């Protein structure tokens, strides 16, 4: 079964600093990987996705993630944090079950931005 | 505008009541999903549907039931609510491609007293 581990349930960075949110996956087949963001009292919004094309994936709001098969990782980065980036971030791996795509989520990382 | 809607956004209800959480999408997506999310925790799939008249149980056992009579509508029902059902419920949908983005609704935060 596929699984996702997000290292660090809370990450705090200063405004303008590098954001690095870690995600490691476990999959017996080539994975499809996703990063979602959740703002308070809202649903999830897709930041970016990896579907076996380019290993460096660019997403919305200046985020990007690099797929590293040798490390089974898909870490999310942003060069310069903004106050509006404060949110909960979820990494997910896709498990295609009988035609219905099932997402397995990590436990989430809460990102806090310090002024 | 294509979107996915959930109502109500917040619901506080007493034990034993029957409730239905509504989810509708205007994107014409075949696949729809219900997730349960406790505060500060990951999402767990409780139900999904390939299309009309199709419903399946997800990873997390749930006492809720779902129906899919119309493509755009995927309601979730609890026949007799209990405090253990207190949680946030998120609905999502995706297109019929093998791997495609899931679009999420804003969620319903349910509190059972």
Interface residues (C-beta under 8 A of the other chain):
Chain A: X9 X32 X34 X36 X41 X42 X43 X44 X45 X46 X49 X51 X90 X94 X96 X98 X99 X100 X101 X102 X103 X105 X106 X107 X108 X110
Chain B: X4 X6 X9 X31 X33 X40 X41 X42 X43 X44 X45 X48 X49 X50 X56 X58 X59 X90 X92 X94 X98 X99 X100 X101 X102 X103 X104 X105 X106 X107 X109
